[in-house]
Amino acid sequence: MSQSDTTEVEPLPKKFLQPFVYVDYGKLLTVWTDFETKYEAGFGLLFFEHFELTGEWGRGELEPPGAYPNSDYKSTGNYFRVGFGHIWKFDLKNNIGLGARYGISNFEDQLTYRIEGSSGLSSPVIESLTREDLSARWWEIAIITDTKISLNKENPESKLNNLFRVGAQIRYRVLIDYDKLSPIDAYSIPGYGRTIDKSIPAFNLYIKVYPF
């Protein structure tokens, strides 16, 4: 047996720190819808290729149809999430992970409602109600998956092959609290969802960039 047959290949040392940014490209598809518009992006730090810290920002403009009878409802605001996670390498290209997030939303809503007389002889009265400086908080558990995009398959060692990853997150959100309103409560919270749902699943598609 030759020496080359018995020599063990030492694994490459894990990188101490890898910063990354990502964009939720699934949210961009809502720009062309009539009932919601959302944008979301994030920044993170990956330590030793397994432990990550993340910060996320998003903006939502929600107009759910039929929120309240004889009315049009709209909520608009920014939301933020911070969290951590653990990433496992499923194989050379694919990762899977588990994370926890804390979210907060600052938003306002507007309700435009119509009051019609029972006789139908008079024109309906249209009034508008705007509530500002509203907030909400929630927790999230996230299952994370992503895969490496190889841009230079002819040269596996190229840095381009470690630049981009695409993936998805399955989130389970649990509402902590929010500013309850009377007599008509807020209906939708940007970044979370409907106030009547004390817990709710969500799904995100993202592209992640490792610049270094």
N, CA and C atoms as a LAMMPS dump frame, in Angstrom:
ITEM: TIMESTEP
0
ITEM: NUMBER OF ATOMS
636
ITEM: BOX BOUNDS ff ff ff
-5.0000000000000000e+02 5.0000000000000000e+02
-5.0000000000000000e+02 5.0000000000000000e+02
-5.0000000000000000e+02 5.0000000000000000e+02
ITEM: ATOMS id mol type element x y z
1 1 1 N 0.859 -1.201 0
2 1 2 C 0 0 0
3 1 3 C 0.888 1.242 0
4 2 1 N 0.622 2.165 -0.89
5 2 2 C 1.461 3.355 -1.003
6 2 3 C 1.131 4.342 0.095
7 3 1 N 2.029 5.311 0.302
8 3 2 C 1.817 6.341 1.309
9 3 3 C 0.61 7.195 1.003
10 4 1 N 0.329 7.417 -0.305
11 4 2 C -0.824 8.234 -0.692
12 4 3 C -2.128 7.562 -0.307
13 5 1 N -2.122 6.208 -0.22
14 5 2 C -3.336 5.502 0.141
15 5 3 C -3.65 5.611 1.617
16 6 1 N -2.619 5.833 2.422
17 6 2 C -2.817 5.859 3.872
18 6 3 C -2.905 7.264 4.433
19 7 1 N -2.598 8.277 3.622
20 7 2 C -2.626 9.658 4.105
21 7 3 C -4.059 10.16 4.219
22 8 1 N -4.423 10.675 5.394
23 8 2 C -5.762 11.211 5.607
24 8 3 C -5.804 12.677 5.194
25 9 1 N -6.89 13.054 4.556
26 9 2 C -7.073 14.444 4.136
27 9 3 C -7.687 15.218 5.286
28 10 1 N -6.99 16.255 5.747
29 10 2 C -7.492 17.064 6.848
30 10 3 C -8.613 17.97 6.358
31 11 1 N -9.714 18.053 7.111
32 11 2 C -10.805 18.937 6.701
33 11 3 C -10.389 20.404 6.783
34 12 1 N -10.978 21.2 5.919
35 12 2 C -10.679 22.621 5.943
36 12 3 C -11.19 23.24 7.238
37 13 1 N -10.425 24.18 7.833
38 13 2 C -10.892 24.81 9.075
39 13 3 C -12.161 25.615 8.838
40 14 1 N -13.041 25.6 9.806
41 14 2 C -14.289 26.356 9.7
42 14 3 C -13.997 27.849 9.787
43 15 1 N -14.703 28.626 8.978
44 15 2 C -14.539 30.078 9.008
45 15 3 C -15.17 30.624 10.28
46 16 1 N -14.445 31.516 10.957
47 16 2 C -14.945 32.072 12.213
48 16 3 C -16.173 32.934 11.988
49 17 1 N -16.158 33.778 10.96
50 17 2 C -17.253 34.73 10.76
51 17 3 C -17.523 34.919 9.284
52 18 1 N -18.803 34.833 8.913
53 18 2 C -19.243 35.097 7.545
54 18 3 C -20.476 36.005 7.597
55 19 1 N -20.324 37.288 7.264
56 19 2 C -21.505 38.16 7.184
57 19 3 C -22.301 37.857 5.924
58 20 1 N -23.597 38.102 5.971
59 20 2 C -24.431 37.889 4.789
60 20 3 C -25.613 38.845 4.817
61 21 1 N -26.166 39.085 3.654
62 21 2 C -27.394 39.856 3.495
63 21 3 C -28.353 39.01 2.673
64 22 1 N -29.638 39.257 2.835
65 22 2 C -30.597 38.505 2.03
66 22 3 C -31.849 39.324 1.773
67 23 1 N -32.544 38.945 0.717
68 23 2 C -33.783 39.596 0.295
69 23 3 C -34.851 38.527 0.136
70 24 1 N -36.039 38.814 0.643
71 24 2 C -37.182 37.915 0.464
72 24 3 C -37.795 38.224 -0.898
73 25 1 N -37.418 37.443 -1.907
74 25 2 C -37.92 37.731 -3.254
75 25 3 C -39.378 37.313 -3.415
76 26 1 N -39.888 36.457 -2.529
77 26 2 C -41.3 36.12 -2.572
78 26 3 C -42.186 37.319 -2.247
79 27 1 N -41.692 38.198 -1.348
80 27 2 C -42.457 39.397 -1.001
81 27 3 C -42.592 40.337 -2.196
82 28 1 N -41.598 40.348 -3.077
83 28 2 C -41.649 41.254 -4.231
84 28 3 C -42.798 40.913 -5.168
85 29 1 N -43.254 39.681 -5.134
86 29 2 C -44.369 39.29 -5.99
87 29 3 C -45.677 39.955 -5.566
88 30 1 N -45.743 40.44 -4.308
89 30 2 C -46.98 41.069 -3.831
90 30 3 C -47.162 42.483 -4.375
91 31 1 N -46.109 43.042 -4.993
92 31 2 C -46.21 44.407 -5.529
93 31 3 C -47.311 44.493 -6.576
94 32 1 N -47.56 43.386 -7.294
95 32 2 C -48.542 43.395 -8.377
96 32 3 C -49.943 42.96 -7.92
97 33 1 N -50.12 42.767 -6.626
98 33 2 C -51.44 42.398 -6.123
99 33 3 C -52.198 43.637 -5.675
100 34 1 N -53.518 43.504 -5.559
101 34 2 C -54.356 44.632 -5.17
102 34 3 C -54.556 44.732 -3.657
103 35 1 N -54.272 43.66 -2.914
104 35 2 C -54.625 43.655 -1.502
105 35 3 C -53.433 43.748 -0.557
106 36 1 N -52.191 43.638 -1.061
107 36 2 C -51.052 43.803 -0.172
108 36 3 C -49.788 44.088 -0.961
109 37 1 N -48.881 44.84 -0.314
110 37 2 C -47.557 45.11 -0.85
111 37 3 C -46.567 44.944 0.292
112 38 1 N -45.539 44.115 0.072
113 38 2 C -44.575 43.837 1.139
114 38 3 C -43.161 43.86 0.589
115 39 1 N -42.24 44.338 1.452
116 39 2 C -40.814 44.28 1.165
117 39 3 C -40.117 43.762 2.421
118 40 1 N -39.094 42.941 2.241
119 40 2 C -38.384 42.412 3.409
120 40 3 C -36.95 42.067 3.047
121 41 1 N -36.012 42.416 3.939
122 41 2 C -34.594 42.116 3.754
123 41 3 C -33.974 41.898 5.127
124 42 1 N -32.768 41.348 5.134
125 42 2 C -32.139 41.059 6.412
126 42 3 C -30.625 41.064 6.317
127 43 1 N -30.01 41.034 7.483
128 43 2 C -28.556 40.993 7.629
129 43 3 C -28.228 39.961 8.699
130 44 1 N -27.138 39.234 8.516
131 44 2 C -26.8 38.222 9.502
132 44 3 C -25.309 37.991 9.616
133 45 1 N -24.946 37.308 10.692
134 45 2 C -23.572 36.891 10.945
135 45 3 C -23.581 35.394 11.215
136 46 1 N -22.767 34.659 10.457
137 46 2 C -22.664 33.215 10.628
138 46 3 C -21.313 32.905 11.278
139 47 1 N -21.354 32.264 12.449
140 47 2 C -20.143 31.938 13.189
141 47 3 C -19.827 30.446 13.05
142 48 1 N -18.57 30.152 12.708
143 48 2 C -18.089 28.769 12.606
144 48 3 C -18.981 27.915 11.69
145 49 1 N -19.639 28.568 10.726
146 49 2 C -20.469 27.907 9.714
147 49 3 C -21.688 27.187 10.291
148 50 1 N -22.004 27.461 11.578
149 50 2 C -23.12 26.749 12.206
150 50 3 C -24.064 27.646 13.02
151 51 1 N -23.571 28.736 13.577
152 51 2 C -24.378 29.556 14.475
153 51 3 C -24.607 30.929 13.842
154 52 1 N -25.858 31.357 13.77
155 52 2 C -26.144 32.626 13.107
156 52 3 C -26.945 33.565 13.99
157 53 1 N -26.644 34.848 13.833
158 53 2 C -27.428 35.936 14.419
159 53 3 C -28.012 36.73 13.265
160 54 1 N -29.29 37.091 13.352
161 54 2 C -29.943 37.77 12.239
162 54 3 C -30.729 38.986 12.71
163 55 1 N -30.827 39.946 11.821
164 55 2 C -31.704 41.094 11.991
165 55 3 C -32.472 41.305 10.698
166 56 1 N -33.773 41.538 10.791
167 56 2 C -34.62 41.637 9.609
168 56 3 C -35.482 42.899 9.667
169 57 1 N -35.691 43.483 8.51
170 57 2 C -36.565 44.652 8.386
171 57 3 C -37.558 44.388 7.27
172 58 1 N -38.772 44.858 7.465
173 58 2 C -39.773 44.733 6.418
174 58 3 C -40.765 45.871 6.475
175 59 1 N -41.485 46.038 5.386
176 59 2 C -42.55 47.029 5.319
177 59 3 C -43.744 46.39 4.62
178 60 1 N -44.916 46.619 5.197
179 60 2 C -46.117 46.049 4.63
180 60 3 C -47.239 47.058 4.507
181 61 1 N -48.004 46.942 3.437
182 61 2 C -49.218 47.736 3.224
183 61 3 C -50.321 46.734 2.89
184 62 1 N -51.216 46.528 3.843
185 62 2 C -52.211 45.46 3.744
186 62 3 C -53.602 46.043 3.567
187 63 1 N -54.328 45.511 2.596
188 63 2 C -55.72 45.904 2.362
189 63 3 C -56.571 44.645 2.217
190 64 1 N -56.789 43.923 3.3
191 64 2 C -57.536 42.654 3.204
192 64 3 C -58.993 42.885 2.821
193 65 1 N -59.483 42.225 1.792
194 65 2 C -60.887 42.409 1.394
195 65 3 C -61.828 41.777 2.416
196 66 1 N -62.923 42.475 2.679
197 66 2 C -63.922 41.942 3.586
198 66 3 C -63.512 41.905 5.039
199 67 1 N -62.577 42.752 5.435
200 67 2 C -62.153 42.763 6.834
201 67 3 C -63.32 43.094 7.761
202 68 1 N -64.076 44.124 7.397
203 68 2 C -65.269 44.506 8.156
204 68 3 C -66.395 44.804 7.163
205 69 1 N -67.646 44.556 7.525
206 69 2 C -68.766 44.794 6.603
207 69 3 C -68.88 46.271 6.224
208 70 1 N -69.234 46.508 4.97
209 70 2 C -69.481 47.868 4.455
210 70 3 C -68.306 48.805 4.705
211 71 1 N -67.105 48.313 4.554
212 71 2 C -65.944 49.142 4.858
213 71 3 C -64.729 48.695 4.057
214 72 1 N -63.753 49.583 3.982
215 72 2 C -62.438 49.291 3.408
216 72 3 C -61.406 49.469 4.51
217 73 1 N -60.532 48.487 4.648
218 73 2 C -59.553 48.516 5.733
219 73 3 C -58.147 48.502 5.149
220 74 1 N -57.242 49.244 5.803
221 74 2 C -55.854 49.309 5.359
222 74 3 C -54.94 49.494 6.568
223 75 1 N -53.868 48.718 6.623
224 75 2 C -52.852 48.921 7.66
225 75 3 C -51.483 49.008 6.989
226 76 1 N -50.658 49.93 7.492
227 76 2 C -49.356 50.207 6.897
228 76 3 C -48.334 50.375 8.004
229 77 1 N -47.152 49.793 7.82
230 77 2 C -46.122 49.995 8.825
231 77 3 C -44.857 49.211 8.558
232 78 1 N -43.885 49.423 9.443
233 78 2 C -42.6 48.744 9.391
234 78 3 C -42.538 47.691 10.491
235 79 1 N -41.775 46.642 10.239
236 79 2 C -41.582 45.636 11.27
237 79 3 C -40.125 45.185 11.291
238 80 1 N -39.72 44.697 12.451
239 80 2 C -38.336 44.306 12.677
240 80 3 C -38.311 42.96 13.416
241 81 1 N -37.31 42.163 13.095
242 81 2 C -37.113 40.899 13.802
243 81 3 C -35.632 40.707 14.102
244 82 1 N -35.336 40.17 15.262
245 82 2 C -33.975 39.771 15.614
246 82 3 C -34.038 38.335 16.1
247 83 1 N -32.954 37.595 15.907
248 83 2 C -33 36.206 16.343
249 83 3 C -31.675 35.496 16.172
250 84 1 N -31.715 34.218 16.428
251 84 2 C -30.537 33.372 16.333
252 84 3 C -30.967 32.015 15.789
253 85 1 N -29.984 31.228 15.358
254 85 2 C -30.299 29.912 14.821
255 85 3 C -29.085 29.016 14.782
256 86 1 N -29.333 27.744 14.532
257 86 2 C -28.273 26.758 14.37
258 86 3 C -28.445 26.115 12.996
259 87 1 N -27.337 26.059 12.244
260 87 2 C -27.346 25.55 10.88
261 87 3 C -26.565 24.241 10.822
262 88 1 N -27.17 23.223 10.19
263 88 2 C -26.488 21.953 9.952
264 88 3 C -26.255 21.79 8.45
265 89 1 N -25.099 21.246 8.094
266 89 2 C -24.787 20.969 6.68
267 89 3 C -25.372 19.608 6.314
268 90 1 N -26.405 19.623 5.505
269 90 2 C -27.037 18.371 5.079
270 90 3 C -26.133 17.6 4.13
271 91 1 N -25.496 18.32 3.205
272 91 2 C -24.472 17.757 2.325
273 91 3 C -23.608 18.921 1.85
274 92 1 N -22.835 18.727 0.783
275 92 2 C -21.902 19.765 0.347
276 92 3 C -22.6 21.022 -0.168
277 93 1 N -23.849 20.911 -0.599
278 93 2 C -24.561 22.065 -1.159
279 93 3 C -25.707 22.568 -0.297
280 94 1 N -26.31 21.69 0.489
281 94 2 C -27.565 22.025 1.161
282 94 3 C -27.4 22.14 2.671
283 95 1 N -28.106 23.136 3.229
284 95 2 C -28.139 23.353 4.67
285 95 3 C -29.567 23.24 5.177
286 96 1 N -29.686 22.902 6.452
287 96 2 C -30.972 22.951 7.133
288 96 3 C -30.724 23.504 8.533
289 97 1 N -31.671 24.259 9.052
290 97 2 C -31.444 24.896 10.34
291 97 3 C -32.73 25.149 11.106
292 98 1 N -32.55 25.557 12.344
293 98 2 C -33.664 25.878 13.232
294 98 3 C -33.335 27.173 13.942
295 99 1 N -34.299 28.093 13.996
296 99 2 C -34.044 29.388 14.604
297 99 3 C -35.227 29.913 15.384
298 100 1 N -34.967 30.947 16.162
299 100 2 C -35.996 31.647 16.929
300 100 3 C -35.887 33.134 16.633
301 101 1 N -37.033 33.814 16.551
302 101 2 C -37.07 35.236 16.227
303 101 3 C -38.011 35.977 17.185
304 102 1 N -37.662 37.227 17.45
305 102 2 C -38.542 38.129 18.188
306 102 3 C -38.905 39.267 17.253
307 103 1 N -40.208 39.503 17.051
308 103 2 C -40.654 40.513 16.097
309 103 3 C -41.448 41.627 16.756
310 104 1 N -41.328 42.814 16.173
311 104 2 C -42.107 43.961 16.624
312 104 3 C -42.541 44.758 15.399
313 105 1 N -43.765 45.242 15.42
314 105 2 C -44.319 46.012 14.307
315 105 3 C -44.804 47.361 14.812
316 106 1 N -44.496 48.416 14.079
317 106 2 C -45.013 49.758 14.335
318 106 3 C -45.841 50.163 13.119
319 107 1 N -47.118 50.428 13.338
320 107 2 C -47.99 50.604 12.182
321 107 3 C -49.14 51.554 12.499
322 108 1 N -49.901 51.858 11.464
323 108 2 C -51.14 52.619 11.591
324 108 3 C -52.19 51.95 10.719
325 109 1 N -53.44 52.184 11.024
326 109 2 C -54.488 51.625 10.169
327 109 3 C -55.56 52.668 9.888
328 110 1 N -56.343 52.393 8.866
329 110 2 C -57.404 53.304 8.435
330 110 3 C -58.627 52.482 8.05
331 111 1 N -59.751 52.908 8.537
332 111 2 C -61.02 52.237 8.256
333 111 3 C -61.968 53.245 7.626
334 112 1 N -62.396 52.972 6.411
335 112 2 C -63.382 53.803 5.721
336 112 3 C -64.676 53.009 5.62
337 113 1 N -65.713 53.504 6.254
338 113 2 C -66.959 52.731 6.297
339 113 3 C -68.128 53.554 5.765
340 114 1 N -69.147 52.835 5.312
341 114 2 C -70.323 53.439 4.702
342 114 3 C -71.554 53.137 5.558
343 115 1 N -72.305 54.177 5.841
344 115 2 C -73.547 54.035 6.608
345 115 3 C -74.712 54.358 5.674
346 116 1 N -75.557 53.381 5.429
347 116 2 C -76.681 53.55 4.51
348 116 3 C -78.005 53.502 5.274
349 117 1 N -78.915 54.389 4.908
350 117 2 C -80.235 54.406 5.526
351 117 3 C -81.071 53.208 5.098
352 118 1 N -81.966 52.776 5.958
353 118 2 C -82.792 51.603 5.664
354 118 3 C -83.784 51.87 4.531
355 119 1 N -84.188 53.131 4.327
356 119 2 C -85.166 53.446 3.279
357 119 3 C -84.543 53.431 1.885
358 120 1 N -83.251 53.685 1.814
359 120 2 C -82.568 53.738 0.533
360 120 3 C -82.816 55.03 -0.228
361 121 1 N -83.511 55.995 0.388
362 121 2 C -83.81 57.262 -0.287
363 121 3 C -82.67 58.266 -0.171
364 122 1 N -81.853 58.134 0.854
365 122 2 C -80.773 59.092 1.053
366 122 3 C -79.434 58.479 0.644
367 123 1 N -78.489 59.343 0.321
368 123 2 C -77.153 58.883 -0.059
369 123 3 C -76.417 58.325 1.16
370 124 1 N -75.601 57.314 0.978
371 124 2 C -74.859 56.76 2.107
372 124 3 C -73.849 57.768 2.658
373 125 1 N -73.632 57.689 3.958
374 125 2 C -72.644 58.541 4.626
375 125 3 C -71.329 57.771 4.693
376 126 1 N -70.263 58.384 4.185
377 126 2 C -68.942 57.749 4.182
378 126 3 C -68.052 58.469 5.187
379 127 1 N -67.511 57.726 6.146
380 127 2 C -66.636 58.292 7.158
381 127 3 C -65.349 57.476 7.233
382 128 1 N -64.296 58.134 7.715
383 128 2 C -62.981 57.504 7.791
384 128 3 C -62.41 57.645 9.194
385 129 1 N -61.753 56.595 9.645
386 129 2 C -61.15 56.561 10.971
387 129 3 C -59.707 56.109 10.835
388 130 1 N -58.77 56.924 11.346
389 130 2 C -57.346 56.606 11.267
390 130 3 C -56.773 56.49 12.675
391 131 1 N -56.046 55.39 12.924
392 131 2 C -55.387 55.194 14.22
393 131 3 C -53.885 55.07 13.969
394 132 1 N -53.082 55.885 14.67
395 132 2 C -51.638 55.931 14.47
396 132 3 C -50.893 55.416 15.708
397 133 1 N -49.577 55.242 15.53
398 133 2 C -48.676 54.841 16.635
399 133 3 C -49.133 53.548 17.301
400 134 1 N -49.488 52.558 16.494
401 134 2 C -49.855 51.249 17.006
402 134 3 C -48.634 50.327 16.989
403 135 1 N -48.629 49.329 17.854
404 135 2 C -47.506 48.399 17.903
405 135 3 C -47.989 47.002 18.256
406 136 1 N -47.16 46.019 17.92
407 136 2 C -47.45 44.618 18.221
408 136 3 C -46.13 43.879 18.395
409 137 1 N -46.176 42.776 19.158
410 137 2 C -44.986 41.957 19.4
411 137 3 C -45.353 40.482 19.26
412 138 1 N -44.383 39.671 18.809
413 138 2 C -44.625 38.242 18.668
414 138 3 C -43.302 37.476 18.684
415 139 1 N -43.416 36.15 18.877
416 139 2 C -42.296 35.22 18.777
417 139 3 C -42.447 34.382 17.513
418 140 1 N -41.319 33.899 17.008
419 140 2 C -41.345 33.006 15.858
420 140 3 C -40.373 31.842 16.045
421 141 1 N -40.765 30.683 15.585
422 141 2 C -39.872 29.546 15.399
423 141 3 C -39.735 29.348 13.892
424 142 1 N -38.498 29.196 13.412
425 142 2 C -38.265 29.115 11.961
426 142 3 C -37.472 27.866 11.61
427 143 1 N -37.937 27.149 10.607
428 143 2 C -37.169 26.069 9.99
429 143 3 C -36.546 26.628 8.718
430 144 1 N -35.234 26.505 8.596
431 144 2 C -34.473 27.173 7.545
432 144 3 C -33.858 26.127 6.613
433 145 1 N -34.005 26.316 5.333
434 145 2 C -33.323 25.473 4.346
435 145 3 C -32.729 26.365 3.257
436 146 1 N -31.56 26.004 2.754
437 146 2 C -31.013 26.72 1.601
438 146 3 C -30.031 25.826 0.852
439 147 1 N -29.724 26.237 -0.354
440 147 2 C -28.813 25.478 -1.209
441 147 3 C -27.873 26.432 -1.93
442 148 1 N -26.667 25.992 -2.168
443 148 2 C -25.651 26.818 -2.815
444 148 3 C -25.885 26.882 -4.32
445 149 1 N -25.714 28.079 -4.88
446 149 2 C -25.786 28.266 -6.325
447 149 3 C -24.366 28.289 -6.878
448 150 1 N -24.036 27.349 -7.732
449 150 2 C -22.701 27.28 -8.328
450 150 3 C -22.712 28.029 -9.658
451 151 1 N -22.065 29.191 -9.681
452 151 2 C -22.035 30.024 -10.886
453 151 3 C -20.891 29.65 -11.819
454 152 1 N -19.894 28.978 -11.284
455 152 2 C -18.747 28.58 -12.104
456 152 3 C -18.494 27.089 -11.891
457 153 1 N -19.268 26.272 -12.579
458 153 2 C -19.173 24.828 -12.399
459 153 3 C -17.879 24.25 -12.965
460 154 1 N -17.254 24.955 -13.901
461 154 2 C -16.006 24.463 -14.468
462 154 3 C -14.848 24.582 -13.48
463 155 1 N -14.982 25.493 -12.515
464 155 2 C -13.941 25.671 -11.497
465 155 3 C -14.588 25.58 -10.117
466 156 1 N -14.644 24.397 -9.525
467 156 2 C -15.313 24.231 -8.223
468 156 3 C -14.727 25.086 -7.116
469 157 1 N -13.463 25.514 -7.244
470 157 2 C -12.825 26.311 -6.197
471 157 3 C -13.095 27.815 -6.35
472 158 1 N -13.831 28.195 -7.368
473 158 2 C -14.093 29.614 -7.603
474 158 3 C -14.895 30.225 -6.458
475 159 1 N -14.554 31.449 -6.105
476 159 2 C -15.275 32.158 -5.05
477 159 3 C -16.725 32.444 -5.437
478 160 1 N -16.988 32.482 -6.735
479 160 2 C -18.361 32.719 -7.186
480 160 3 C -19.31 31.617 -6.714
481 161 1 N -18.777 30.428 -6.5
482 161 2 C -19.613 29.304 -6.098
483 161 3 C -20.053 29.386 -4.636
484 162 1 N -19.435 30.274 -3.878
485 162 2 C -19.805 30.45 -2.468
486 162 3 C -20.456 31.801 -2.213
487 163 1 N -20.854 32.481 -3.287
488 163 2 C -21.389 33.832 -3.149
489 163 3 C -22.89 33.845 -2.87
490 164 1 N -23.667 32.979 -3.525
491 164 2 C -25.125 33.019 -3.424
492 164 3 C -25.685 31.695 -2.896
493 165 1 N -26.749 31.829 -2.114
494 165 2 C -27.547 30.684 -1.693
495 165 3 C -29.017 31.068 -1.811
496 166 1 N -29.866 30.134 -2.198
497 166 2 C -31.301 30.363 -2.232
498 166 3 C -31.965 29.376 -1.291
499 167 1 N -33.077 29.82 -0.687
500 167 2 C -33.717 28.926 0.263
501 167 3 C -35.095 29.392 0.665
502 168 1 N -35.582 28.775 1.722
503 168 2 C -36.921 29.056 2.226
504 168 3 C -36.918 28.956 3.736
505 169 1 N -37.872 29.647 4.34
506 169 2 C -38.092 29.556 5.774
507 169 3 C -39.564 29.277 6.035
508 170 1 N -39.812 28.307 6.873
509 170 2 C -41.16 28.047 7.369
510 170 3 C -41.211 28.587 8.795
511 171 1 N -42.083 29.537 9.017
512 171 2 C -42.163 30.2 10.322
513 171 3 C -43.481 29.856 11.015
514 172 1 N -43.403 29.793 12.337
515 172 2 C -44.611 29.649 13.149
516 172 3 C -44.616 30.798 14.15
517 173 1 N -45.579 31.711 14.004
518 173 2 C -45.622 32.934 14.789
519 173 3 C -46.634 32.822 15.917
520 174 1 N -46.258 33.346 17.08
521 174 2 C -47.144 33.372 18.245
522 174 3 C -47.232 34.81 18.737
523 175 1 N -48.431 35.369 18.718
524 175 2 C -48.637 36.761 19.104
525 175 3 C -48.469 36.936 20.612
526 176 1 N -47.661 37.927 21.006
527 176 2 C -47.481 38.242 22.424
528 176 3 C -48.539 39.248 22.866
529 177 1 N -48.546 40.41 22.222
530 177 2 C -49.564 41.417 22.515
531 177 3 C -49.572 42.456 21.397
532 178 1 N -50.615 43.282 21.398
533 178 2 C -50.715 44.389 20.452
534 178 3 C -51.668 45.426 21.034
535 179 1 N -51.683 46.61 20.442
536 179 2 C -52.565 47.687 20.899
537 179 3 C -53.998 47.395 20.467
538 180 1 N -54.809 46.956 21.405
539 180 2 C -56.208 46.671 21.094
540 180 3 C -57.007 47.968 21.06
541 181 1 N -57.939 48.049 20.122
542 181 2 C -58.697 49.27 19.902
543 181 3 C -60.176 49.008 20.093
544 182 1 N -60.896 50.044 20.46
545 182 2 C -62.341 49.951 20.68
546 182 3 C -63.011 51.189 20.073
547 183 1 N -64.167 51.038 19.486
548 183 2 C -65.015 49.843 19.41
549 183 3 C -64.649 48.893 18.265
550 184 1 N -63.806 49.353 17.315
551 184 2 C -63.406 48.517 16.175
552 184 3 C -61.921 48.234 16.305
553 185 1 N -61.57 46.978 16.45
554 185 2 C -60.189 46.608 16.687
555 185 3 C -59.383 46.636 15.383
556 186 1 N -58.039 46.689 15.537
557 186 2 C -57.165 46.53 14.374
558 186 3 C -57.362 45.135 13.797
559 187 1 N -57.261 45.004 12.478
560 187 2 C -57.508 43.725 11.823
561 187 3 C -56.22 43.031 11.372
562 188 1 N -55.282 43.799 10.786
563 188 2 C -54.049 43.22 10.243
564 188 3 C -52.834 43.937 10.802
565 189 1 N -51.809 43.166 11.156
566 189 2 C -50.547 43.694 11.664
567 189 3 C -49.46 43.422 10.624
568 190 1 N -48.84 44.464 10.044
569 190 2 C -47.746 44.225 9.096
570 190 3 C -46.623 43.406 9.741
571 191 1 N -46.213 42.355 9.068
572 191 2 C -45.166 41.488 9.583
573 191 3 C -45.675 40.298 10.364
574 192 1 N -46.92 40.375 10.844
575 192 2 C -47.485 39.259 11.596
576 192 3 C -48.661 38.628 10.88
577 193 1 N -49.734 39.394 10.708
578 193 2 C -50.942 38.846 10.1
579 193 3 C -52.179 39.348 10.816
580 194 1 N -53.244 38.56 10.8
581 194 2 C -54.516 38.98 11.386
582 194 3 C -54.472 38.903 12.91
583 195 1 N -55.092 39.884 13.545
584 195 2 C -55.108 39.906 15.015
585 195 3 C -55.968 38.793 15.59
586 196 1 N -56.907 38.255 14.815
587 196 2 C -57.749 37.175 15.33
588 196 3 C -56.979 35.854 15.389
589 197 1 N -55.812 35.792 14.744
590 197 2 C -54.986 34.589 14.776
591 197 3 C -53.903 34.758 15.844
592 198 1 N -54.051 34.082 16.961
593 198 2 C -53.059 34.188 18.037
594 198 3 C -51.786 33.422 17.706
595 199 1 N -51.846 32.533 16.745
596 199 2 C -50.668 31.879 16.191
597 199 3 C -50.943 31.628 14.716
598 200 1 N -49.884 31.664 13.915
599 200 2 C -50.093 31.585 12.472
600 200 3 C -48.814 31.103 11.787
601 201 1 N -48.905 30.205 10.793
602 201 2 C -47.721 29.806 10.017
603 201 3 C -47.451 30.813 8.899
604 202 1 N -46.217 30.832 8.43
605 202 2 C -45.842 31.713 7.324
606 202 3 C -44.719 31.055 6.54
607 203 1 N -44.533 31.522 5.305
608 203 2 C -43.548 30.92 4.406
609 203 3 C -42.81 32.033 3.678
610 204 1 N -41.471 31.939 3.634
611 204 2 C -40.648 32.946 2.98
612 204 3 C -39.698 32.294 1.991
613 205 1 N -39.466 32.973 0.857
614 205 2 C -38.461 32.577 -0.121
615 205 3 C -37.39 33.662 -0.165
616 206 1 N -36.138 33.278 -0.111
617 206 2 C -35.099 34.31 -0.042
618 206 3 C -33.88 33.912 -0.861
619 207 1 N -33.107 34.929 -1.217
620 207 2 C -31.789 34.742 -1.802
621 207 3 C -30.792 35.413 -0.883
622 208 1 N -29.722 34.692 -0.569
623 208 2 C -28.747 35.134 0.425
624 208 3 C -27.402 35.358 -0.262
625 209 1 N -26.718 36.439 0.132
626 209 2 C -25.433 36.803 -0.473
627 209 3 C -24.359 36.845 0.612
628 210 1 N -23.273 36.104 0.398
629 210 2 C -22.099 36.138 1.281
630 210 3 C -20.995 36.924 0.563
631 211 1 N -20.825 38.205 0.874
632 211 2 C -19.875 39.023 0.103
633 211 3 C -18.422 38.693 0.371
634 212 1 N -18.112 38.05 1.505
635 212 2 C -16.695 37.773 1.846
636 212 3 C -16.513 36.267 2.054
